[in-house]
Amino acid sequence: MGITVHGVESAIIKCEELPVELCAFSISSTGNRCVLEKDVMNDGTLQFQCQSSVVMVEKMVGWIESEDCINACGLERMDVGMATDSLHEAEFSTKFCSSECRSNCPNIVDLYVNLAGGEGISLSSMCESQKSRSPNLVKKSVSTLSKSKSSIHPKSSGSPDRMATATKLTRKLL
């Protein structure tokens, strides 16, 4: 469901050149995840800019996420930073766990699985608990998330540097 430029040699995606409205959940042509950053100016106004993160994606490069996936997964196009905070929201986790999101939006699923995995959270277990509608398992998943939310640890999800970087980016942007 993403908008990809595979096979188009002249379309090079650089995060810093993307409009802020397309930044979140995009991936540069070099495989860096794009991250929307927010700065408060001296006069109190907000300024947004798109930056390359050092979080790398191996399989999907040159990817601008589609509005269909943004909506199907319960996200906002102007989400700032990379964090698992939205997993606390019932509406987000319900949409994220839907087959429409999990089956059709590999970029978003990859991002959140890696971020949550870095905190020791299994999104598969969380989604299974929602699927079976077991209130106790859902509460346990959210409780586990609440206890570990403040840090993303470099665990098994491929490259340890990916999660450490996500932590730095999240803290910087909050």
N, C-alpha and C positions, 0 to 999 in steps of 0.2 A: 504494500500500500504506500510505500515511500516513493518519493520522486527521486529517481536515480539517474545518473548521467553515464552509466557504464557504456562503453562503446563510442562515446562522443569525445574525441581527443581534444577538441578546442574548449570544452567546458571544464575549467579547473575551478574547483570550489575552495576558496580561502575564507576562513571564518571571519577574519577582519574586514572582508569586503562584502559580507552578507548584510542585507538590511536587518535591523534588529527584529523585525516581524518574522523572519525565517531562521533566526539563529538557534533557538533552543531545539535540542534533539536533532541537530544537523551534524554531519560528519564531513570534514574537509577531504579533499582529494588525496591528501597524504595520510589519512586515517586518524587524525586528531578529532576528538569530540569538540564541538563548538559549545561555548558556554556564554550565556547572556549575563553581563555584569551591569550593576547599577551603582552609580555614583551620585551623591548628594552635592549639589553645587553650593557655593557660598550664599546664593540668594534663596536656597531651600528647594530649588527645582531639582527634579531627577533627570539624570542623563543615563541612557542605556547605550551599551556598546557590545559588539560581538567579539569574542576573543577565542583563540585556539587554546584548548587545555592541553596538558601533557598526557591526558588519558587517551590511550590509543585503542582503536578498533581494528581488528585483523581482517574481518570478512567483508564488511560493508564500507566502502569508501565513496566519496562523492555523493553523499546522501542528504537530501533535504526531506525531512519527514512530512508526510501528507497531512492535510487537515482531517481526513477520514481517521487516521490513526491517532492523531492528537485527541479527537473527540471520542473515539472508541475506547481509548485507554484512560479517559478522565483527566487529561492534562490541559494546561493552558499554554498557548503559543508564547506568551511573554513570561514563562517561568524563569526565575533568576537562579543561577547556580545549579549544582548537582547535589541532591540530598534525598534521603528516604523519608523526610518529614511527612510527605503526603500519604505514606502508608498508614498513618494514624487516622486518616479520614475514611469513614465507611464508604462514602460514595466513590472515592478513588479506588480503593481496594476492590470494590464490587466490579467496577468497570475494568480495572486492570486484569482481574481474574476471569473476565468474560472470554468466551471462545473467540469473539470478534476481535479482541485485542491480542490475546495470547497466540492465536493461530495466524493472524494477518499482519502483525506489526513487530517483526523480529528485532528491529533497532531498539525500540522502546523496551521490549522484554529483555534484551541483552543488557541494556543500561541498568535497569532496576534489579535484575538478578545479580549482576556484579556488585552494585552498590549495597544491596541487602546482604549478599553473601559475605561481603567485607565486614559486616556487623554481626555475622553469625546467624542471620535470619534466612530461613528457607521459604522463598516465595511459593514454591510448589506446595509445601505443607500448608501455608496460609491459604492458598487458593483451594486446596482440597478441603480444608475445614469450612470454607465458605460454601463450597459445592455441596457438602453433606449437611450444611446449615447447623453445625454443632456450635452452639453459643460458647461452650466451655473451651473448645479448641481455638475459636476466633479470639476469645479473651486472652488465652494463653499466648497466641501469636503476637497480639498487640502488647501484652505485658512484657514479653521478651524484647520486643522492639523498643518499648519505653525504657527498659533498663540499659539497653546498649546503644541507644540513639545518638549519644553525644560523640561517639567516635567510630570511625571506619578503620578497621584493622586490616592490614595486608594478609589475607588468607588465601586459600587455594585457588581462587578463580582465575588462574592463568598467570598473569604477571603481578607480583607483589607491588610493584611501583604504581600500578593502576589505582589501587585502593588508597595508598598513602597520598597520592596526588589528589584524589577525589576529596579526601579529608581536608587537605590544604585549601583547595578551591572552595569547598563548602564554607570553611571557617572564614576565608577572606571575603566571601560574598555576603555572609550574614552580618 
